[in-house]
Amino acid sequence: MAAFKRALKDSGVLPQSINAYYRSWRVFYDWCEEATIVCMIEFPPKIQGPSNYHSSKSIVAPSRHTGRADKSDPGLEPEVHILDYKDVVLSNDEYARLSAALTEIDPVYDLIAFMMVTTGLRIGGVVQVPLGSDTRNPGWLRYPELKATGVTFQKLTYVPKGKKHLLRCSVLTESLKRLHTEYIAGHRKERLKLFAQRFPGKTPPLWLTAVGKPVEFHDIWNAFRDASSVVGRRITPHHLRHTYATYVVYHYFKAHGLKPNLAYGHDIHEALRIQLGHMDIEVTKRYIRTVIRTEADAWLPVLTPHVNQVVQENTPAHVLASVVKFFESKPAH
């Protein structure tokens, strides 16, 4: 079990997610023990007393008094209540550097990252983007066909994390344009020849490496790890999902002429719920808080007392410029 947890940590999985896996494993193996099924795995004994671990909806809040002491599980990872995603959201400049680093490794990883940051899909969702119509997406159009229709997006039906049911999300025509121009009509043509040599008779997937091998999950993770060393900060594929959602929230407020406020959480939640496939409105509020914190981080140095700082009437314009630079500077492709 310790090896499993170490592997998850090394892959950048958050403590909350590790604990979710751990609890599921423990329930299963506890059942095995009760059913007298022999297994070679051990869990630490639970400790009688107040528990420091709670549901995901209230990670750090004290447990409600139930008249009995809960047993805490020392095998759980300490969880930190996440208020926002500011530390894992990329500015446009950072994304541009990531894009360049991934391109150096293999352009296919840059295009995968681009599809993630323009859809909010996880790795598992992006690898399901079809080349053309298929069983799950019989009406899927390639970019040239889609361009002729004049529509701005089409819906992708995919199997999400957990695989309990199908979800649908919007994939922009502009995103598919870049995918088609730079990859499908470009790099992929040579890669198809290599794939045919290596896997004769097999149907090639959309994503292929430079040597004609299908792109696997670990290939993407390794590419992000190597690119992170160039960018100068650790970036995982999931950071792009948080980046996508935060930018949607930022532009929502800007388009409506509104100041970021949690009071609008329900309005934004419906759009993000459908696109990202999450039900908890608290997740949407974290994205709103990320926008608010980005602005607060720009304000704080200006407002700090007892330093050589002069707050003038035009100060808000400088703060706004800092926020706009974070979200709106144009990355070069």
WOZI-V139405 format. One record per backbone hydrogen bond with DSSP energy under -1.0 kcal/mol. CO is the residue of the C=O (numbers start at 1). NH is the residue of the N-H. Records with the same first field share a line. If there is no record, write none. Layout:
# WOZI-V139405
CO: NH  NH
This chain:
# WOZI-V139405
1: 5
2: 6
3: 7
4: 8
5: 9
6: 10
7: 11
8: 13
9: 12
14: 18
15: 19
16: 20
17: 21
18: 22
19: 23
20: 24
21: 25
22: 26
23: 27
24: 28
25: 29
26: 30
27: 31
28: 32
29: 33
30: 34
31: 35
32: 37
33: 36
47: 72
55: 58
70: 49
72: 47
73: 76
85: 88
91: 95
92: 96
93: 97
94: 98
95: 99
96: 100
97: 101
98: 102
99: 103
100: 104
101: 105
102: 106
106: 109
107: 111
108: 112
109: 113
110: 114
111: 115
112: 116
113: 117
114: 118
116: 120
122: 126
123: 127
125: 128
126: 129
137: 134  140
142: 146
143: 147
144: 148
152: 173
154: 171
156: 169
158: 167
160: 163
167: 158
169: 156
171: 154
172: 176
173: 177
174: 178
175: 179
176: 180
177: 181
178: 182
179: 183  184
180: 185
182: 187
183: 188
186: 189
187: 191
188: 192
190: 194
191: 195
192: 196
193: 197
194: 198
195: 199
199: 202
207: 215
209: 212
213: 209
216: 220
217: 221
218: 222
219: 223
220: 224
221: 225
222: 226
223: 227
224: 228
225: 229
227: 231
228: 232
236: 239
237: 240
238: 242
239: 243
240: 244
241: 245
242: 246
243: 247
244: 248
245: 249
246: 250
247: 251
248: 252
249: 253
250: 254
251: 255
252: 256
253: 258
254: 257
261: 264
262: 265
264: 268
265: 269
266: 270
268: 272
269: 273
270: 274
271: 275
272: 276
273: 277
280: 283
281: 285
282: 286
283: 287
284: 288
285: 289
286: 290
287: 291
288: 292
289: 293
290: 294
291: 295
292: 296
293: 297
294: 298
295: 299
296: 300
299: 302  303
300: 304
307: 309
312: 315
314: 318
315: 319
316: 320
317: 321
318: 322
319: 323
320: 324
321: 325
322: 326
323: 327
324: 328
325: 329
326: 92
